[in-house]
Amino acid sequence: MKIIDRYMVKGFLGPFLWCLFIFIIMAVIIDIFSFIDDIVRYRIPLTSIIAFYVYYCPTIILQVTPMASLLSTIYILSNLNKHNEIIAMRSSGIGLWRVLAPILIIGAVISVSVFIINDRIIPISSKVANVIRREELEKEKLKSRNTKVIENVAVYGVGDRLIFARNYDVEKKTLGDIIIHEHDAVQNLISKITASSGIWTNEGWKFSKLIMYRIDNTGKMLGDPVFFNEKIIPLKERPSDFANREWRADYMSYRELSRYIKNFKGAGSKLVKGLLVDLHYKISFSFISLIIILIGAPFALITTRGGVLIGIGMSIGIGLLYYAVIAIALAFGKAGILPPILSAWFGNILFAAFGIYLINKRT
């Protein structure tokens, strides 16, 4: 059995690494061609381009790993099937699940590796890659547009304040969809402010359609909220404090994002639900490669004429459907239609069950 396991592992890893390499090269080439005009027009240095793709490479690896896993699974199993080796194994009393065990174990190892890369490397590499893209590759382009809008800005301000804005326009010095939390010395939430927009003036930050809430020690609201059509809040933070505080889920590890969400306890439910979806998806995303293997394996065992091509086509089609279901479920979760944990895991649960059903059907 150990000989068979080694044979399966070797047969999977070779195509997997080749697919990974080819997909990375293809992704880089496609991305370069997407802004080749800017490279020529603004004479972007080769060193900046190389630096960007060095830091962007971990993100590409995570994006192409599921497809590399799928094609490698189809390659090894269709080859075994073609030479009747699967039939020989099963005739000698080896069950289909046992035949697939080495590949599934590799899939589990890939999933763990994806989580580690996503949790430890991506928060750093993604942030650096985006800085290089914005300040080197797109610097002149942004100058020509004369605008810069930063999405999802978060600032830990003076006086135990946490300030979150959906966007910040650097040129206009305006904030959009603002939430301000004020905490006491032991980090209990004591007040919350929401505003539709804010603009920097000579007198400070002027907020529009502002609502102020007072919170007691149990997290309940004290009295009625106070509404102001316009009001200046004496924040110590200046426009420069918001210019470089872009927040994104991929800039944080699982633990950092979890702590970040705790800071927004008591904030608008839609905001918190969106953050929780991102948190749960950090784990569920890691299992995509393993589930893709579960989906691809039964189709690779099709024995009809043209079975390999049919298997590849059906596997890729179902894989794309899998991604579509994930995207829809995540959107539903962020909209509050589905619970955050269910929206993050819905696609995985559905297609894992489908893959297991197909494999059991062939045993």
N, C-alpha and C positions, 0 to 999 in steps of 0.2 A: 504493500500500500504506500510506503514511503517513496518508492520509485515513481509511482503514479502521481503522487503529490508534487514531487520535484519536477516531473514532466509538465504538469499542469501549470505550476508556478512559472517555470521558464517559458512555456508557451504563451503565457499571458503577459509577463513583464516586458518581453522584447517588443511586441507590437505596441504595448501601452506607452513605453518610453519614446518609440519612434513617432507615434501619433501625437504625443505631447509636444515633442520637438517641432514637428511639422505644423501643428496648429498654432504654436507660439509664433513661429516665423510668419505664417499667413496673417495672424492677427496684427503683428507689427507692420507688415507691408500694407495691409488694408488701412490701418490707422494713419500711416505716413501719407498714403495717397489722399486721405480725406482732408489734409491741410498742406499738400505739396505746393499749392499756389502761394500760401503764406510763407513757406520756407524760402521760396525763390524771391518773392516780392520784398520780404523784410530781411533777407540774408541772415537767417537764423543760423548761428554757429553749429557745426557738427557736434562739438562737445556737449552743447545743451541738449541736442536731440538724443545722443547716446545716454547722457545722464538721466533724462526723462524715462527712457525705456528700461534702463537698469532698475529704476525704482518702480516702474509700472509693471514689470514682469511678474511679480508675485500675484497681482490682480488677474493678469492674463491666465496664469497657471490655474487659478481657482475657477475661472470661467470655462476653460477648455477641458479640465479633468473629467467631468462627467461624460462628454462625448468620446474622449480617448478610452475611458473605461468601457463604454458601450461597444465601440468598434473592436476593441481587444477581445471582449467576451465573445462577440459574434465570430471573430477570426478563429480563435482556438477551438470553440465548440463546433463550428461548421466544418473545420478540418478534421476533427475527431469523428464527426458524424459521417463525413464523406468517405473515410477509410474504414468505416464500420467499427471503430474502436469503442464508441459508446455502447454499441450493441454487445461487443465482446465483454466489456466490463459488467454490464447488467446481466449478461448470461452467466457470469461467474459469481453472481450473487451480490454485486455491489449496487446499492440503490442510487437513484439519480441525485438525491440530496448529497450523498457521500461523494459522488463524482464532482459535484459542483462546490463542495466544501472548500477546497483550496482557493478557488476564485472568490468565493464569498468572504473568506478570511482576508484575502488581499483587499477586497472592497471595504471591509471594516477598517483595515490598517490605513487605507487611503482616506477614509472618512475622518479618522482620528488626526491624520496628518493635515487634512484640510482645516479642521478646527484649530489646530495649533498655529498653522500659518495665518489663518483668519484672525486669530486672537492675539498673536504675538508680533507678527511681522507686518501684516496689512495696515494696522493703525499708524505705524511709522512710515512705511513705504508709500502708502496712498497719500498721506499728507504731504510728504516731500515731493512726490510726483505732481500733485496738483499745484504746489507752489512753483515748481519749475515750469509747468505748462502755463500758468497764469503770468509769471514774472519774466519768463524767458521766451517761450514759444508764442504766447499770445499778447505779449507786452505792447508791441506796436499796433496790433489789431485793436486792442482795447483803447489805446490812445486815439486811434482814428474814430472810434465810436464815441469817445469822450464820456464814457459811462462805466460804472462798475457797481454791480449789485451783488451783495454777499447774502447767501441764503443761510438761515438757521444760525443766528448769532446768540452766543451765551456768554455772559460776563458775571463773574463773582465780584460784586461791587463793595464799596466801602459801607460800613455799618451793617454787616451781615445781610446784605441784599443780594439776591440772585435775579439777574435780569435776562430775560429771553425775548428775542424778537424773531419773527418769521423771516424778515429780510432787512437789510441795511443798505441804503443807497449812499455810496461814498461821496459822490459829487453833490447831491442835494442835501446830504446830512439828515436823512429822514429814516425813521424806523417804522416798520409795519407789524401789526398784530403783536402787541407787547404784553408780556406778563412779568410783573415784579413781585417777588416774594421777600418779605422782611422777616428775619428770625431773631430770637432772643439769644442770650449768651450760651444757652445749652442747645441751640439749633431747633427750638420749637417754632413753628410758623405762627407769627402773631398778626400779620396783615398781608393782604394780597391786593394788587392793583392790576387792572386790565385796561388796555387802551387800544383803539383801532389804529392810531398812528401817532408819531412823535416827530418833532423837528427841532433842530438845534438853533437857538436864537441867542442874542446878546445877553438875555436874562437867564439862559439855561435851557433845559429841555421842556418844550411846550407840548403837552399831550392832548389829543382830541378824543371825545367820547370816552371819557375816563370813568371807571367805576372803582371805588375803594371799599374793601371789606376788612372788618376787624375779626380776628380769630381767637378763640379761647384755647386753654391748654388741652382740651379734648378734641380740638380740630373743628369745633362747631362755630358758626358765624355769630358774632355779637351784634345785636341790633340789626338795623336795615342797612343795606349797601348805600353808599353816597355816590350820586352821579354828577359829573361835571362835563359840560360841553367842551370846555377848554380849561386847562390848568397847567401851571408851571410847577414841576416837581424838582426840589433842590437836590438833584443827584450830583455826586462828585465826579462821575464819569463824563469824559469829554468824547467828541467824535472819534478821536484817535484810538480810544479804548475799545471801540466797536469794530474798527476797520480790519483788525487781524484776529477776530474771535469767531471765525466760522465754525459751526458745529455740524458734524455729520456722524452717523452711526458707525461708518467704517473707519473713523478716526479714533475709535475707542475700543478697548478690549471688552469682553463680556462683563468683567467685574467693574470696570470704569463706567460702563453704560448703566449697570445696575445701580451704582451709587448715584449717578447722574439723575436717574428716574426718581430715587428717593428724595432728592432735592425739590422735585416738582410735586411732591405729595400735597394734594389739595388743589392742584392746578386744574384747568379745564379738562374734563374727561376725555375729550377728543385728542388733546395733546398727549396726555398720559397713555392712552390706548395706542396711539401711533408709536410712541417710544417703546411700549411693551411688545408690540409686534416686531419691531426691530431687534429687541433683546432676544425673544424666543426664536426668531429666524436665524440668529447667529449660530444656534445649535442645530436646528433642523436643516439648514443649508448644508451642513457637513455631511449629512446622510444621503445627499442626492446621488453621488456616485454608486453607493451600495445599492440603492433602490433601482438605479438605471441598469445595474448588472442583473438584478432580479427580473426586471422587465425584458431585457435582451436575451437572457439565457434560453427561455422556451422557444423563442422565434428562431434562434440559431440552430435548433434541433429539427426544423422542418425538413422532411425527407422527400417531398414531392419534387418534380422536375422544376428546375430554377429556384429551388428552395432557399439557397443562400441569398440570392438577390431579393427574393420576397421577404426573407427574414430581416435583411438589412433595411429594406424600405419600410416594413411595418414597425420595426424597432425605432427607427428615426422618427417616423410619424407619431408613434405613441410617446416618444421622448419629448417631441415638440408640444404635444397635447399636455404632457406632464408639466412643462414649464408654463404653459398658458394657464393651467389650473392653479399653479402656485401664485402666479402674478395676480389672478382674479381674487384668490383667497386673501392675499396680503392687502389688496385694495379694499376688500370688504372689512377686514380687520381694522384698518386705519380709519375707515368711515364709521366704525362702530356697529356694523351689521353683524359681524362675527366676534366672539371673544378672542382676544389677542393670541392666546396659546393655541386655540383651534385654527385660527387663520394661518398661523405659522407652520402648523403640522398637518393641515388638512390634505394637501397634495401628497405628502409623504405617506400618510396613513392609507389613503385611497389607492395609490399606485403600488405600495408595498403589498397590500392585500391582493391586488390584482395580479402581481407577479407571483406571489406564493400560490394563488389559485391555479395559475397556468402551469407552474412547475408540478404541483400535486396532480394536475390532470394528466400529465405525461408520465407519472411514476407508475 
